[in-house]
Amino acid sequence: MSAVADSFDYEAALAACARGERQALRRLYDQESARLLGVALRIVRERGLAEDVLHDAFVSIWTRAATFDATRGSARGWMYTVVRHRALDAVRDGARELAADEEAFDALDREAGADMMEAFELRQDLGRLHECLTRLDTAKRNSILYAYVDGFSHSEIAERLKSPLGTVKAWIKRGLSALRECMV
């Protein structure tokens, strides 16, 4: 990650959005939109829909910025959660849409049946994972998200959380163990 990304203050930008400062939303968009689009794309698997999800998510970030609670997690993590929820909603809404004519319905069954089942299973797994992540204490949850969502090394996480390297490794190990138990 670049030095600019490391020094970006997501909490301050969200607070500015809550005060109605449009430039703050622009800064958040410039800073994070490419990665957030990637998250949406991995879930919805269609570029146009992922772009729609991203747009809707940024509208939601703008309108709900005042609801962000730093005691429950990082501002950046909150933004990723908003995008994930929007993407999962899009998958769920797309799974509910049925073609009106029988020929289109048959084509949907043949061509997209497996994809829809996979998306449904992904949605179930992501929902369960989100629930299990919320059960972890903040330090373990943030350590795991920094490692597996943001791709930070253990030493980068320790630096970000201002915690000893051994402690961060223990948080990740214990957090992953708790997630495995919860996901069963």
WOBELGI-V443216 format. One record per residue. PSI is psi in radians with two decimals (999 if undefined). Layout:
# WOBELGI-V443216
{{PSI} {PSI}}
This chain:
# WOBELGI-V443216
{{2.54} {2.84} {-0.55} {-0.77} {-0.66} {-0.57} {-0.06} {2.32} {1.62} {-0.72} {-0.78} {-0.68} {-0.71} {-0.69} {-0.70} {-0.66} {-0.74} {-0.51} {-0.03} {0.29} {1.80} {-0.56} {-0.49} {-0.71} {-0.69} {-0.75} {-0.75} {-0.76} {-0.84} {-0.66} {-0.70} {-0.15} {-0.68} {-0.77} {-0.68} {-0.62} {-0.69} {-0.72} {-0.85} {-0.73} {-0.68} {-0.53} {-0.85} {-0.37} {0.44} {2.13} {-0.84} {-0.76} {-0.68} {-0.68} {-0.68} {-0.74} {-0.79} {-0.77} {-0.87} {-0.65} {-0.72} {-0.56} {-0.75} {-0.72} {-0.75} {-0.82} {-0.41} {0.20} {-0.61} {-0.30} {-0.15} {2.32} {1.89} {-0.37} {-0.27} {-0.10} {-3.11} {2.71} {-0.71} {-0.75} {-0.67} {-0.74} {-0.74} {-0.65} {-0.74} {-0.80} {-0.78} {-0.79} {-0.75} {-0.73} {-0.75} {-0.65} {-0.72} {-0.71} {-0.81} {-0.78} {-0.69} {-0.60} {-0.41} {-0.37} {2.24} {2.48} {2.57} {-0.61} {2.68} {-0.63} {-0.78} {-0.67} {-0.76} {-0.73} {-0.71} {-0.77} {-0.82} {-0.81} {-0.63} {-0.01} {-0.83} {-0.71} {-0.71} {-0.71} {-0.72} {-0.74} {-0.70} {-0.81} {-0.70} {-0.78} {-0.75} {-0.84} {-0.74} {-0.66} {-0.76} {-0.74} {-0.77} {-0.77} {-0.76} {-0.67} {-0.66} {-0.37} {-0.34} {2.66} {2.80} {-0.75} {-0.79} {-0.78} {-0.86} {-0.68} {-0.78} {-0.76} {-0.74} {-0.68} {-0.83} {-0.41} {-0.83} {-0.29} {0.41} {2.59} {2.91} {-0.73} {-0.61} {-0.68} {-0.77} {-0.71} {-0.78} {-0.72} {-0.04} {0.88} {2.72} {2.58} {-0.79} {-0.64} {-0.76} {-0.77} {-0.71} {-0.71} {-0.77} {-0.81} {-0.85} {-0.67} {-0.76} {-0.66} {-0.77} {-0.68} {-0.73} {-0.80} {-0.74} {-0.61} {-0.25} {999}}
